[in-house]
Amino acid sequence: MSETDRPSPPVVRLARCPICAKAASEAFRPFCSKRCADVDLNRWLGGGYAIPAAEEPDPESEEIPDLRDDP
Ligand SMILES: [Zn+2]
């Protein structure tokens, strides 16, 4: 009897939110929330993917600057 070919356990892999590095949510992946999804979208719509001030968002901080640009 060999146990070398036993099936691997199911692995639930959730990516991390690229915005705040929290665990991504199933509903908003790869982001953790709609807000982070919006932030990412606004970056693209803004034409630049550069972050002016903070290079690495603090994982503990959920403070997202208001990037909305209402006409
Ligand atoms: Zn996030």
N, CA, C, O and the ligand as a Tripos MOL2 file, in Angstrom:
@<TRIPOS>MOLECULE
protein
  285   283    72     0     0
PROTEIN
NO_CHARGES

@<TRIPOS>ATOM
      1 N           0.8500   -1.2160    0.0000 N.3       1 MET1
      2 CA          0.0000    0.0000    0.0000 C.3       1 MET1
      3 C           0.8680    1.2420    0.0000 C.2       1 MET1
      4 O           1.7660    1.4120    0.8240 O.2       1 MET1
      5 N           0.5730    2.0700   -0.9250 N.am      2 SER2
      6 CA          1.3420    3.3010   -1.0250 C.3       2 SER2
      7 C           0.4310    4.5010   -0.8170 C.2       2 SER2
      8 O          -0.7170    4.5170   -1.2610 O.2       2 SER2
      9 N           0.9520    5.4770   -0.1510 N.am      3 GLU3
     10 CA          0.1550    6.6810    0.0710 C.3       3 GLU3
     11 C           0.7170    7.8610   -0.7010 C.2       3 GLU3
     12 O           0.4390    9.0200   -0.3940 O.2       3 GLU3
     13 N           1.5020    7.5410   -1.6940 N.am      4 THR4
     14 CA          2.1470    8.6400   -2.4180 C.3       4 THR4
     15 C           1.1790    9.3400   -3.3560 C.2       4 THR4
     16 O           1.3890   10.4920   -3.7360 O.2       4 THR4
     17 N           0.1040    8.6250   -3.7310 N.am      5 ASP5
     18 CA         -0.7990    9.2490   -4.6990 C.3       5 ASP5
     19 C          -2.1250    9.6680   -4.0660 C.2       5 ASP5
     20 O          -3.1660    9.6940   -4.7240 O.2       5 ASP5
     21 N          -2.0650    9.9800   -2.8340 N.am      6 ARG6
     22 CA         -3.2990   10.4390   -2.2110 C.3       6 ARG6
     23 C          -3.6530   11.8350   -2.7570 C.2       6 ARG6
     24 O          -2.7730   12.6410   -3.0600 O.2       6 ARG6
     25 N          -4.9180   12.0890   -2.8690 N.am      7 PRO7
     26 CA         -5.3540   13.3850   -3.4340 C.3       7 PRO7
     27 C          -4.9640   14.5390   -2.5220 C.2       7 PRO7
     28 O          -5.0280   14.4480   -1.2960 O.2       7 PRO7
     29 N          -4.5650   15.6080   -3.1560 N.am      8 SER8
     30 CA         -4.2120   16.7800   -2.3600 C.3       8 SER8
     31 C          -5.4780   17.4420   -1.8260 C.2       8 SER8
     32 O          -6.5220   17.4340   -2.4780 O.2       8 SER8
     33 N          -5.3710   17.9950   -0.6730 N.am      9 PRO9
     34 CA         -6.5530   18.6460   -0.0810 C.3       9 PRO9
     35 C          -6.9410   19.8790   -0.8840 C.2       9 PRO9
     36 O          -6.0920   20.5350   -1.4870 O.2       9 PRO9
     37 N          -8.1990   20.1780   -0.8830 N.am     10 PRO10
     38 CA         -8.6580   21.3730   -1.6040 C.3      10 PRO10
     39 C          -8.0510   22.6270   -0.9980 C.2      10 PRO10
     40 O          -8.0900   22.8490    0.2120 O.2      10 PRO10
     41 N          -7.4980   23.4290   -1.8740 N.am     11 VAL11
     42 CA         -6.8570   24.6480   -1.3990 C.3      11 VAL11
     43 C          -7.6330   25.8580   -1.8850 C.2      11 VAL11
     44 O          -7.7970   26.0810   -3.0850 O.2      11 VAL11
     45 N          -8.0920   26.6080   -0.9490 N.am     12 VAL12
     46 CA         -8.7890   27.8430   -1.3130 C.3      12 VAL12
     47 C          -7.7680   28.9640   -1.3090 C.2      12 VAL12
     48 O          -7.2830   29.4070   -0.2680 O.2      12 VAL12
     49 N          -7.4730   29.3880   -2.4880 N.am     13 ARG13
     50 CA         -6.4600   30.4370   -2.5780 C.3      13 ARG13
     51 C          -7.1030   31.7640   -2.9460 C.2      13 ARG13
     52 O          -7.6380   31.9280   -4.0420 O.2      13 ARG13
     53 N          -7.0450   32.6860   -2.0350 N.am     14 LEU14
     54 CA         -7.5370   34.0260   -2.3210 C.3      14 LEU14
     55 C          -6.3490   34.9590   -2.4530 C.2      14 LEU14
     56 O          -5.4770   35.0340   -1.5870 O.2      14 LEU14
     57 N          -6.3510   35.6530   -3.5490 N.am     15 ALA15
     58 CA         -5.2680   36.5980   -3.7570 C.3      15 ALA15
     59 C          -5.3670   37.7440   -2.7570 C.2      15 ALA15
     60 O          -6.3690   37.9230   -2.0640 O.2      15 ALA15
     61 N          -4.3130   38.4860   -2.7160 N.am     16 ARG16
     62 CA         -4.3550   39.6560   -1.8330 C.3      16 ARG16
     63 C          -4.7190   40.8890   -2.6350 C.2      16 ARG16
     64 O          -4.3560   41.0430   -3.8010 O.2      16 ARG16
     65 N          -5.4380   41.7430   -1.9720 N.am     17 CYS17
     66 CA         -5.8640   42.9730   -2.6190 C.3      17 CYS17
     67 C          -4.6330   43.7870   -3.0250 C.2      17 CYS17
     68 O          -3.7920   44.0970   -2.1810 O.2      17 CYS17
     69 N          -4.5230   44.1380   -4.3180 N.am     18 PRO18
     70 CA         -3.3550   44.9070   -4.7710 C.3      18 PRO18
     71 C          -3.3770   46.3390   -4.2530 C.2      18 PRO18
     72 O          -2.3760   47.0500   -4.3530 O.2      18 PRO18
     73 N          -4.4820   46.7590   -3.7140 N.am     19 ILE19
     74 CA         -4.5910   48.1270   -3.2310 C.3      19 ILE19
     75 C          -4.1420   48.2310   -1.7850 C.2      19 ILE19
     76 O          -3.3090   49.0730   -1.4510 O.2      19 ILE19
     77 N          -4.6780   47.3980   -0.9430 N.am     20 CYS20
     78 CA         -4.3760   47.5360    0.4750 C.3      20 CYS20
     79 C          -3.7420   46.2760    1.0530 C.2      20 CYS20
     80 O          -3.4120   46.2300    2.2380 O.2      20 CYS20
     81 N          -3.5680   45.2400    0.2070 N.am     21 ALA21
     82 CA         -2.8520   44.0350    0.6100 C.3      21 ALA21
     83 C          -3.6260   43.1940    1.6150 C.2      21 ALA21
     84 O          -3.0700   42.2990    2.2510 O.2      21 ALA21
     85 N          -4.8800   43.4840    1.7480 N.am     22 LYS22
     86 CA         -5.6920   42.6090    2.5800 C.3      22 LYS22
     87 C          -6.1080   41.3820    1.7760 C.2      22 LYS22
     88 O          -5.9100   41.3280    0.5620 O.2      22 LYS22
     89 N          -6.6660   40.4300    2.4400 N.am     23 ALA23
     90 CA         -7.1520   39.2520    1.7460 C.3      23 ALA23
     91 C          -8.3020   39.6480    0.8350 C.2      23 ALA23
     92 O          -9.2220   40.3610    1.2360 O.2      23 ALA23
     93 N          -8.2260   39.1730   -0.3900 N.am     24 ALA24
     94 CA         -9.2570   39.5570   -1.3480 C.3      24 ALA24
     95 C         -10.5860   38.9200   -0.9950 C.2      24 ALA24
     96 O         -10.6540   37.8430   -0.4020 O.2      24 ALA24
     97 N         -11.6240   39.6130   -1.3740 N.am     25 SER25
     98 CA        -12.9540   39.0980   -1.1300 C.3      25 SER25
     99 C         -13.4520   38.3580   -2.3600 C.2      25 SER25
    100 O         -13.1500   38.7230   -3.4960 O.2      25 SER25
    101 N         -14.2130   37.3240   -2.1070 N.am     26 GLU26
    102 CA        -14.7400   36.5310   -3.2130 C.3      26 GLU26
    103 C         -15.5860   37.3880   -4.1450 C.2      26 GLU26
    104 O         -15.5810   37.1900   -5.3600 O.2      26 GLU26
    105 N         -16.2980   38.3250   -3.5790 N.am     27 ALA27
    106 CA        -17.2240   39.1470   -4.3660 C.3      27 ALA27
    107 C         -16.5000   40.2160   -5.1660 C.2      27 ALA27
    108 O         -16.9890   40.6530   -6.2080 O.2      27 ALA27
    109 N         -15.3430   40.6360   -4.6880 N.am     28 PHE28
    110 CA        -14.6800   41.7770   -5.3300 C.3      28 PHE28
    111 C         -13.2700   41.4390   -5.7850 C.2      28 PHE28
    112 O         -12.4880   42.3390   -6.0910 O.2      28 PHE28
    113 N         -12.9380   40.1710   -5.8350 N.am     29 ARG29
    114 CA        -11.5670   39.8470   -6.1960 C.3      29 ARG29
    115 C         -11.2300   40.3940   -7.5670 C.2      29 ARG29
    116 O         -12.1040   40.4970   -8.4280 O.2      29 ARG29
    117 N          -9.9810   40.7420   -7.7760 N.am     30 PRO30
    118 CA         -8.8900   40.4790   -6.8240 C.3      30 PRO30
    119 C          -8.8030   41.4930   -5.7020 C.2      30 PRO30
    120 O          -7.7830   41.5700   -5.0160 O.2      30 PRO30
    121 N          -9.8340   42.2550   -5.5060 N.am     31 PHE31
    122 CA         -9.7840   43.2830   -4.4760 C.3      31 PHE31
    123 C         -10.5210   42.8000   -3.2270 C.2      31 PHE31
    124 O         -11.2020   41.7750   -3.2430 O.2      31 PHE31
    125 N         -10.3680   43.5580   -2.1580 N.am     32 CYS32
    126 CA        -10.9870   43.1560   -0.9020 C.3      32 CYS32
    127 C         -12.3570   43.7940   -0.7520 C.2      32 CYS32
    128 O         -13.1880   43.3240    0.0260 O.2      32 CYS32
    129 N         -12.5860   44.8420   -1.4830 N.am     33 SER33
    130 CA        -13.8530   45.5520   -1.3390 C.3      33 SER33
    131 C         -14.1140   46.3830   -2.5770 C.2      33 SER33
    132 O         -13.2360   46.5760   -3.4180 O.2      33 SER33
    133 N         -15.3330   46.8660   -2.6700 N.am     34 LYS34
    134 CA        -15.6730   47.6770   -3.8350 C.3      34 LYS34
    135 C         -14.8500   48.9550   -3.8520 C.2      34 LYS34
    136 O         -14.5030   49.4780   -4.9110 O.2      34 LYS34
    137 N         -14.5510   49.4370   -2.6770 N.am     35 ARG35
    138 CA        -13.7980   50.6820   -2.6160 C.3      35 ARG35
    139 C         -12.4070   50.5070   -3.2460 C.2      35 ARG35
    140 O         -11.9480   51.3640   -4.0010 O.2      35 ARG35
    141 N         -11.7640   49.4180   -2.9350 N.am     36 CYS36
    142 CA        -10.4460   49.1910   -3.5120 C.3      36 CYS36
    143 C         -10.5620   48.9620   -5.0160 C.2      36 CYS36
    144 O          -9.6960   49.3860   -5.7820 O.2      36 CYS36
    145 N         -11.6220   48.2980   -5.4320 N.am     37 ALA37
    146 CA        -11.8330   48.1140   -6.8660 C.3      37 ALA37
    147 C         -12.0130   49.4620   -7.5380 C.2      37 ALA37
    148 O         -11.5060   49.6920   -8.6360 O.2      37 ALA37
    149 N         -12.7340   50.3490   -6.8770 N.am     38 ASP38
    150 CA        -12.9320   51.6860   -7.4230 C.3      38 ASP38
    151 C         -11.6180   52.4520   -7.4960 C.2      38 ASP38
    152 O         -11.3510   53.1640   -8.4630 O.2      38 ASP38
    153 N         -10.8220   52.2960   -6.4790 N.am     39 VAL39
    154 CA         -9.5430   52.9920   -6.4620 C.3      39 VAL39
    155 C          -8.6950   52.5460   -7.6460 C.2      39 VAL39
    156 O          -8.0750   53.3600   -8.3300 O.2      39 VAL39
    157 N          -8.6840   51.2470   -7.8700 N.am     40 ASP40
    158 CA         -7.8900   50.7380   -8.9790 C.3      40 ASP40
    159 C          -8.4440   51.2400  -10.2970 C.2      40 ASP40
    160 O          -7.6950   51.6380  -11.1890 O.2      40 ASP40
    161 N          -9.7550   51.2190  -10.4130 N.am     41 LEU41
    162 CA        -10.3940   51.6720  -11.6480 C.3      41 LEU41
    163 C         -10.0880   53.1440  -11.8860 C.2      41 LEU41
    164 O          -9.7840   53.5510  -13.0070 O.2      41 LEU41
    165 N         -10.1700   53.9250  -10.8410 N.am     42 ASN42
    166 CA         -9.9120   55.3580  -10.9830 C.3      42 ASN42
    167 C          -8.4760   55.6160  -11.4040 C.2      42 ASN42
    168 O          -8.1900   56.5720  -12.1260 O.2      42 ASN42
    169 N          -7.5890   54.7670  -10.9520 N.am     43 ARG43
    170 CA         -6.1930   54.9460  -11.3620 C.3      43 ARG43
    171 C          -6.0600   54.7760  -12.8630 C.2      43 ARG43
    172 O          -5.3890   55.5500  -13.5460 O.2      43 ARG43
    173 N          -6.7230   53.7370  -13.3520 N.am     44 TRP44
    174 CA         -6.6420   53.4970  -14.7900 C.3      44 TRP44
    175 C          -7.3310   54.6040  -15.5520 C.2      44 TRP44
    176 O          -6.8030   55.1000  -16.5480 O.2      44 TRP44
    177 N          -8.5010   54.9920  -15.0950 N.am     45 LEU45
    178 CA         -9.2400   56.0350  -15.7970 C.3      45 LEU45
    179 C          -8.5000   57.3580  -15.7240 C.2      45 LEU45
    180 O          -8.5950   58.1910  -16.6250 O.2      45 LEU45
    181 N          -7.7700   57.5360  -14.6500 N.am     46 GLY46
    182 CA         -7.0370   58.7840  -14.4900 C.3      46 GLY46
    183 C          -5.8800   58.8960  -15.4720 C.2      46 GLY46
    184 O          -5.3050   59.9720  -15.6360 O.2      46 GLY46
    185 N          -5.5400   57.8040  -16.1190 N.am     47 GLY47
    186 CA         -4.4940   57.8490  -17.1320 C.3      47 GLY47
    187 C          -3.1220   57.5380  -16.5730 C.2      47 GLY47
    188 O          -2.1890   57.2720  -17.3320 O.2      47 GLY47
    189 N          -2.9870   57.5660  -15.2760 N.am     48 GLY48
    190 CA         -1.6800   57.2850  -14.6920 C.3      48 GLY48
    191 C          -1.8050   56.2910  -13.5630 C.2      48 GLY48
    192 O          -2.7370   56.3550  -12.7610 O.2      48 GLY48
    193 N          -0.8690   55.3830  -13.5060 N.am     49 TYR49
    194 CA         -0.9400   54.3830  -12.4580 C.3      49 TYR49
    195 C           0.0530   54.7100  -11.3630 C.2      49 TYR49
    196 O           0.4180   53.8530  -10.5580 O.2      49 TYR49
    197 N           0.4800   55.9390  -11.3420 N.am     50 ALA50
    198 CA          1.4740   56.3210  -10.3530 C.3      50 ALA50
    199 C           0.7990   56.7880   -9.0720 C.2      50 ALA50
    200 O          -0.2100   57.4930   -9.0950 O.2      50 ALA50
    201 N           1.3730   56.3850   -7.9820 N.am     51 ILE51
    202 CA          0.8620   56.8400   -6.6990 C.3      51 ILE51
    203 C           1.7370   57.9980   -6.2360 C.2      51 ILE51
    204 O           2.9370   57.8180   -6.0340 O.2      51 ILE51
    205 N           1.1660   59.1620   -6.0680 N.am     52 PRO52
    206 CA          1.9410   60.3620   -5.7710 C.3      52 PRO52
    207 C           2.6960   60.2850   -4.4490 C.2      52 PRO52
    208 O           3.8970   60.5490   -4.4030 O.2      52 PRO52
    209 N           2.0190   59.9340   -3.4090 N.am     53 ALA53
    210 CA          2.6650   60.0460   -2.1120 C.3      53 ALA53
    211 C           3.1290   58.6880   -1.5870 C.2      53 ALA53
    212 O           4.3280   58.4260   -1.4830 O.2      53 ALA53
    213 N           2.1920   57.8580   -1.2680 N.am     54 ALA54
    214 CA          2.5370   56.5890   -0.6420 C.3      54 ALA54
    215 C           2.8560   55.5300   -1.6820 C.2      54 ALA54
    216 O           2.0680   55.2840   -2.5950 O.2      54 ALA54
    217 N           3.9870   54.9220   -1.5430 N.am     55 GLU55
    218 CA          4.3370   53.8630   -2.4730 C.3      55 GLU55
    219 C           3.7250   52.5350   -2.0290 C.2      55 GLU55
    220 O           3.1630   51.7870   -2.8280 O.2      55 GLU55
    221 N           3.8510   52.2730   -0.7520 N.am     56 GLU56
    222 CA          3.2870   51.0380   -0.2250 C.3      56 GLU56
    223 C           2.2410   51.3720    0.8210 C.2      56 GLU56
    224 O           2.5550   51.8880    1.8930 O.2      56 GLU56
    225 N           1.0000   51.0710    0.4960 N.am     57 PRO57
    226 CA         -0.0560   51.3460    1.4640 C.3      57 PRO57
    227 C           0.1070   50.4970    2.7110 C.2      57 PRO57
    228 O           0.4880   49.3290    2.6430 O.2      57 PRO57
    229 N          -0.1780   51.0850    3.8110 N.am     58 ASP58
    230 CA         -0.0860   50.3720    5.0750 C.3      58 ASP58
    231 C          -1.2030   49.3390    5.1620 C.2      58 ASP58
    232 O          -2.3820   49.6860    5.0790 O.2      58 ASP58
    233 N          -0.8370   48.0820    5.3280 N.am     59 PRO59
    234 CA         -1.8640   47.0300    5.3870 C.3      59 PRO59
    235 C          -2.8390   47.2360    6.5320 C.2      59 PRO59
    236 O          -3.9780   46.7730    6.4830 O.2      59 PRO59
    237 N          -2.3940   47.9190    7.5380 N.am     60 GLU60
    238 CA         -3.2670   48.1290    8.6840 C.3      60 GLU60
    239 C          -4.2130   49.2810    8.4490 C.2      60 GLU60
    240 O          -5.2460   49.3920    9.1090 O.2      60 GLU60
    241 N          -3.8650   50.1310    7.5200 N.am     61 SER61
    242 CA         -4.6620   51.3270    7.2940 C.3      61 SER61
    243 C          -5.6040   51.1340    6.1250 C.2      61 SER61
    244 O          -5.1990   50.6840    5.0530 O.2      61 SER61
    245 N          -6.8290   51.4690    6.3320 N.am     62 GLU62
    246 CA         -7.7960   51.3690    5.2390 C.3      62 GLU62
    247 C          -8.1230   52.7360    4.6980 C.2      62 GLU62
    248 O          -9.0800   52.9020    3.9410 O.2      62 GLU62
    249 N          -7.3420   53.7060    5.0800 N.am     63 GLU63
    250 CA         -7.6150   55.0610    4.6240 C.3      63 GLU63
    251 C          -7.2540   55.1900    3.1550 C.2      63 GLU63
    252 O          -6.0800   55.1720    2.7850 O.2      63 GLU63
    253 N          -8.2660   55.3200    2.3350 N.am     64 ILE64
    254 CA         -8.0320   55.5040    0.9100 C.3      64 ILE64
    255 C          -8.3900   56.9510    0.5570 C.2      64 ILE64
    256 O          -9.5130   57.3960    0.7920 O.2      64 ILE64
    257 N          -7.4520   57.6560    0.0080 N.am     65 PRO65
    258 CA         -7.7470   59.0450   -0.3780 C.3      65 PRO65
    259 C          -8.8200   59.0890   -1.4480 C.2      65 PRO65
    260 O          -8.9070   58.2030   -2.2980 O.2      65 PRO65
    261 N          -9.6070   60.0930   -1.3960 N.am     66 ASP66
    262 CA        -10.6920   60.2330   -2.3520 C.3      66 ASP66
    263 C         -10.1180   60.6110   -3.7140 C.2      66 ASP66
    264 O          -9.7010   61.7480   -3.9400 O.2      66 ASP66
    265 N         -10.1060   59.6510   -4.5970 N.am     67 LEU67
    266 CA         -9.5050   59.8910   -5.9080 C.3      67 LEU67
    267 C         -10.5500   60.2810   -6.9320 C.2      67 LEU67
    268 O         -10.2540   60.4540   -8.1150 O.2      67 LEU67
    269 N         -11.7540   60.4150   -6.4660 N.am     68 ARG68
    270 CA        -12.8060   60.7230   -7.4260 C.3      68 ARG68
    271 C         -12.6330   62.1230   -7.9900 C.2      68 ARG68
    272 O         -12.1960   63.0450   -7.3010 O.2      68 ARG68
    273 N         -12.9760   62.2510   -9.2190 N.am     69 ASP69
    274 CA        -12.7540   63.5140   -9.9060 C.3      69 ASP69
    275 C         -14.0500   63.9410  -10.5610 C.2      69 ASP69
    276 O         -14.2080   63.8680  -11.7800 O.2      69 ASP69
    277 N         -14.9530   64.3800   -9.7420 N.am     70 ASP70
    278 CA        -16.2550   64.7510  -10.2840 C.3      70 ASP70
    279 C         -16.1580   65.9920  -11.1650 C.2      70 ASP70
    280 O         -15.5530   66.9940  -10.7850 O.2      70 ASP70
    281 N         -16.7530   65.9080  -12.3270 N.am     71 PRO71
    282 CA        -16.7290   67.0430  -13.2480 C.3      71 PRO71
    283 C         -17.6050   68.2010  -12.7590 C.2      71 PRO71
    284 O         -17.6920   69.2330  -13.4240 O.2      71 PRO71
    285 ZN         -8.2770   46.3960   -0.5060 Zn       72 ZN72
@<TRIPOS>BOND
     1     1     2 1
     2     2     3 1
     3     3     4 2
     4     3     5 am
     5     5     6 1
     6     6     7 1
     7     7     8 2
     8     7     9 am
     9     9    10 1
    10    10    11 1
    11    11    12 2
    12    11    13 am
    13    13    14 1
    14    14    15 1
    15    15    16 2
    16    15    17 am
    17    17    18 1
    18    18    19 1
    19    19    20 2
    20    19    21 am
    21    21    22 1
    22    22    23 1
    23    23    24 2
    24    23    25 am
    25    25    26 1
    26    26    27 1
    27    27    28 2
    28    27    29 am
    29    29    30 1
    30    30    31 1
    31    31    32 2
    32    31    33 am
    33    33    34 1
    34    34    35 1
    35    35    36 2
    36    35    37 am
    37    37    38 1
    38    38    39 1
    39    39    40 2
    40    39    41 am
    41    41    42 1
    42    42    43 1
    43    43    44 2
    44    43    45 am
    45    45    46 1
    46    46    47 1
    47    47    48 2
    48    47    49 am
    49    49    50 1
    50    50    51 1
    51    51    52 2
    52    51    53 am
    53    53    54 1
    54    54    55 1
    55    55    56 2
    56    55    57 am
    57    57    58 1
    58    58    59 1
    59    59    60 2
    60    59    61 am
    61    61    62 1
    62    62    63 1
    63    63    64 2
    64    63    65 am
    65    65    66 1
    66    66    67 1
    67    67    68 2
    68    67    69 am
    69    69    70 1
    70    70    71 1
    71    71    72 2
    72    71    73 am
    73    73    74 1
    74    74    75 1
    75    75    76 2
    76    75    77 am
    77    77    78 1
    78    78    79 1
    79    79    80 2
    80    79    81 am
    81    81    82 1
    82    82    83 1
    83    83    84 2
    84    83    85 am
    85    85    86 1
    86    86    87 1
    87    87    88 2
    88    87    89 am
    89    89    90 1
    90    90    91 1
    91    91    92 2
    92    91    93 am
    93    93    94 1
    94    94    95 1
    95    95    96 2
    96    95    97 am
    97    97    98 1
    98    98    99 1
    99    99   100 2
   100    99   101 am
   101   101   102 1
   102   102   103 1
   103   103   104 2
   104   103   105 am
   105   105   106 1
   106   106   107 1
   107   107   108 2
   108   107   109 am
   109   109   110 1
   110   110   111 1
   111   111   112 2
   112   111   113 am
   113   113   114 1
   114   114   115 1
   115   115   116 2
   116   115   117 am
   117   117   118 1
   118   118   119 1
   119   119   120 2
   120   119   121 am
   121   121   122 1
   122   122   123 1
   123   123   124 2
   124   123   125 am
   125   125   126 1
   126   126   127 1
   127   127   128 2
   128   127   129 am
   129   129   130 1
   130   130   131 1
   131   131   132 2
   132   131   133 am
   133   133   134 1
   134   134   135 1
   135   135   136 2
   136   135   137 am
   137   137   138 1
   138   138   139 1
   139   139   140 2
   140   139   141 am
   141   141   142 1
   142   142   143 1
   143   143   144 2
   144   143   145 am
   145   145   146 1
   146   146   147 1
   147   147   148 2
   148   147   149 am
   149   149   150 1
   150   150   151 1
   151   151   152 2
   152   151   153 am
   153   153   154 1
   154   154   155 1
   155   155   156 2
   156   155   157 am
   157   157   158 1
   158   158   159 1
   159   159   160 2
   160   159   161 am
   161   161   162 1
   162   162   163 1
   163   163   164 2
   164   163   165 am
   165   165   166 1
   166   166   167 1
   167   167   168 2
   168   167   169 am
   169   169   170 1
   170   170   171 1
   171   171   172 2
   172   171   173 am
   173   173   174 1
   174   174   175 1
   175   175   176 2
   176   175   177 am
   177   177   178 1
   178   178   179 1
   179   179   180 2
   180   179   181 am
   181   181   182 1
   182   182   183 1
   183   183   184 2
   184   183   185 am
   185   185   186 1
   186   186   187 1
   187   187   188 2
   188   187   189 am
   189   189   190 1
   190   190   191 1
   191   191   192 2
   192   191   193 am
   193   193   194 1
   194   194   195 1
   195   195   196 2
   196   195   197 am
   197   197   198 1
   198   198   199 1
   199   199   200 2
   200   199   201 am
   201   201   202 1
   202   202   203 1
   203   203   204 2
   204   203   205 am
   205   205   206 1
   206   206   207 1
   207   207   208 2
   208   207   209 am
   209   209   210 1
   210   210   211 1
   211   211   212 2
   212   211   213 am
   213   213   214 1
   214   214   215 1
   215   215   216 2
   216   215   217 am
   217   217   218 1
   218   218   219 1
   219   219   220 2
   220   219   221 am
   221   221   222 1
   222   222   223 1
   223   223   224 2
   224   223   225 am
   225   225   226 1
   226   226   227 1
   227   227   228 2
   228   227   229 am
   229   229   230 1
   230   230   231 1
   231   231   232 2
   232   231   233 am
   233   233   234 1
   234   234   235 1
   235   235   236 2
   236   235   237 am
   237   237   238 1
   238   238   239 1
   239   239   240 2
   240   239   241 am
   241   241   242 1
   242   242   243 1
   243   243   244 2
   244   243   245 am
   245   245   246 1
   246   246   247 1
   247   247   248 2
   248   247   249 am
   249   249   250 1
   250   250   251 1
   251   251   252 2
   252   251   253 am
   253   253   254 1
   254   254   255 1
   255   255   256 2
   256   255   257 am
   257   257   258 1
   258   258   259 1
   259   259   260 2
   260   259   261 am
   261   261   262 1
   262   262   263 1
   263   263   264 2
   264   263   265 am
   265   265   266 1
   266   266   267 1
   267   267   268 2
   268   267   269 am
   269   269   270 1
   270   270   271 1
   271   271   272 2
   272   271   273 am
   273   273   274 1
   274   274   275 1
   275   275   276 2
   276   275   277 am
   277   277   278 1
   278   278   279 1
   279   279   280 2
   280   279   281 am
   281   281   282 1
   282   282   283 1
   283   283   284 2
@<TRIPOS>SUBSTRUCTURE
     1 MET1         2 RESIDUE 1 A MET
     2 SER2         6 RESIDUE 1 A SER
     3 GLU3        10 RESIDUE 1 A GLU
     4 THR4        14 RESIDUE 1 A THR
     5 ASP5        18 RESIDUE 1 A ASP
     6 ARG6        22 RESIDUE 1 A ARG
     7 PRO7        26 RESIDUE 1 A PRO
     8 SER8        30 RESIDUE 1 A SER
     9 PRO9        34 RESIDUE 1 A PRO
    10 PRO10       38 RESIDUE 1 A PRO
    11 VAL11       42 RESIDUE 1 A VAL
    12 VAL12       46 RESIDUE 1 A VAL
    13 ARG13       50 RESIDUE 1 A ARG
    14 LEU14       54 RESIDUE 1 A LEU
    15 ALA15       58 RESIDUE 1 A ALA
    16 ARG16       62 RESIDUE 1 A ARG
    17 CYS17       66 RESIDUE 1 A CYS
    18 PRO18       70 RESIDUE 1 A PRO
    19 ILE19       74 RESIDUE 1 A ILE
    20 CYS20       78 RESIDUE 1 A CYS
    21 ALA21       82 RESIDUE 1 A ALA
    22 LYS22       86 RESIDUE 1 A LYS
    23 ALA23       90 RESIDUE 1 A ALA
    24 ALA24       94 RESIDUE 1 A ALA
    25 SER25       98 RESIDUE 1 A SER
    26 GLU26      102 RESIDUE 1 A GLU
    27 ALA27      106 RESIDUE 1 A ALA
    28 PHE28      110 RESIDUE 1 A PHE
    29 ARG29      114 RESIDUE 1 A ARG
    30 PRO30      118 RESIDUE 1 A PRO
    31 PHE31      122 RESIDUE 1 A PHE
    32 CYS32      126 RESIDUE 1 A CYS
    33 SER33      130 RESIDUE 1 A SER
    34 LYS34      134 RESIDUE 1 A LYS
    35 ARG35      138 RESIDUE 1 A ARG
    36 CYS36      142 RESIDUE 1 A CYS
    37 ALA37      146 RESIDUE 1 A ALA
    38 ASP38      150 RESIDUE 1 A ASP
    39 VAL39      154 RESIDUE 1 A VAL
    40 ASP40      158 RESIDUE 1 A ASP
    41 LEU41      162 RESIDUE 1 A LEU
    42 ASN42      166 RESIDUE 1 A ASN
    43 ARG43      170 RESIDUE 1 A ARG
    44 TRP44      174 RESIDUE 1 A TRP
    45 LEU45      178 RESIDUE 1 A LEU
    46 GLY46      182 RESIDUE 1 A GLY
    47 GLY47      186 RESIDUE 1 A GLY
    48 GLY48      190 RESIDUE 1 A GLY
    49 TYR49      194 RESIDUE 1 A TYR
    50 ALA50      198 RESIDUE 1 A ALA
    51 ILE51      202 RESIDUE 1 A ILE
    52 PRO52      206 RESIDUE 1 A PRO
    53 ALA53      210 RESIDUE 1 A ALA
    54 ALA54      214 RESIDUE 1 A ALA
    55 GLU55      218 RESIDUE 1 A GLU
    56 GLU56      222 RESIDUE 1 A GLU
    57 PRO57      226 RESIDUE 1 A PRO
    58 ASP58      230 RESIDUE 1 A ASP
    59 PRO59      234 RESIDUE 1 A PRO
    60 GLU60      238 RESIDUE 1 A GLU
    61 SER61      242 RESIDUE 1 A SER
    62 GLU62      246 RESIDUE 1 A GLU
    63 GLU63      250 RESIDUE 1 A GLU
    64 ILE64      254 RESIDUE 1 A ILE
    65 PRO65      258 RESIDUE 1 A PRO
    66 ASP66      262 RESIDUE 1 A ASP
    67 LEU67      266 RESIDUE 1 A LEU
    68 ARG68      270 RESIDUE 1 A ARG
    69 ASP69      274 RESIDUE 1 A ASP
    70 ASP70      278 RESIDUE 1 A ASP
    71 PRO71      282 RESIDUE 1 A PRO
    72 ZN72       285 GROUP 0 **** ****
